[in-house]
Amino acid sequence: MQARAKWVAVSVAAVLILGGAWLVQRGDADGGVRLLGGGGGHGPSDGWGLGTGDAPTPQAADTAPARTPDQVRNRLYKEGSFAGTEPSGEWCVTADKLLKPCKGLRGRFEYYILGLGEVTIAEIRGLVQDEARRDHGDKLAAEITDLFDKYWKIRTYDWKNQFVQSDRSTWMPVFEEQKSVRRQILGQAWAEAFFSDDEKHFLEYFAQLESGQPAAPDVGEPVPQMEAGKDPAAVRAERVSRYGEDAADRLEAVDKQWDDWERRLSAARTEWDRLKAANNLSDSQRQAEMQRYVDEHFQDKDKVRVKALLRY
């Protein structure tokens, strides 16, 4: 049976400002979990942060000797969470062997940063440098590593403006500070490549909230659906708040069509089960009887769908 899309609650988070998420550092010495967040007023309590000013820098020394890139690869890809994966993103190196600003390098950096906790940030930096050198030589590896250092500086920056999710007046100062700092550290071209999409999405989201109008439907977001146990009034209210009255009416019409389809399909399945259990009928007679039933209760393409679903 074709299943309806199920409603999955998707919260719209203002984290679009940052274009990032909290980093969880696993495997601390005390066996706990800590968040690389806070500083500048952005703590775990408000769900924000690219990091803190007191987080370790890529060059910070650790008490234990740093592992070699090969040891780091073994730790991550054979023993750890990278097993069975390949690096995402790209190096952003052109056919002419030049480093060109593109968003893919940020994705590559974020892939390696996911190993934080299993290995140190200094070891991740060494791995980035070594893999870039293997793929593109010493000169480009040095440029890429320099960008990694700058990106990590942004990731661990001590932001001055405080974000309060319930107070929209705090959003733009945070956004403007981060936009400015990104360009100061990375330069205009790389900051645009890494963050322009996130900044654009935030501005669109902020403008929509300020307008007081419902957001346009997100094609990637599940539509609230009626299911067993759901309050129809609550589902309609959610649809109206998100899409408006007219769209909610159309979705209700679709619900009724689905209900009718599922009712008729269930009845057809019951009839096919009855015919299969009728010992006085041959296979060809069962199929002929079932086809007559389908012809009476379904039209056009639905007949083909029922036959495919019931396999009679």
Secondary structure, DSSP 8 states (H G I E B T S, - for coil): -------------GGGGTT----EE-S-TTS--EES--STT--GGGT--S--TTS--TT---SS----HHHHHIIIIISSTTTT----S---B-TTS-B---THHHHHHHHHHTTBTTB-HHHHHHHHHHHHHHHHHHHHHHHHHHHHHHHHHHHT---SS---TT-GGGHHHHHHHHHHHHHHHH-HHHHHHHHHHHHHHHHHHHHHHHHT------TTS------TT--HHHHHHHHHHHH-HHHHHHHHHHHHHHHHHHHHHHHHHHHHHHHHH-TTS-HHHHHHHHHHHHHHH--THHHHHHHHHHT-
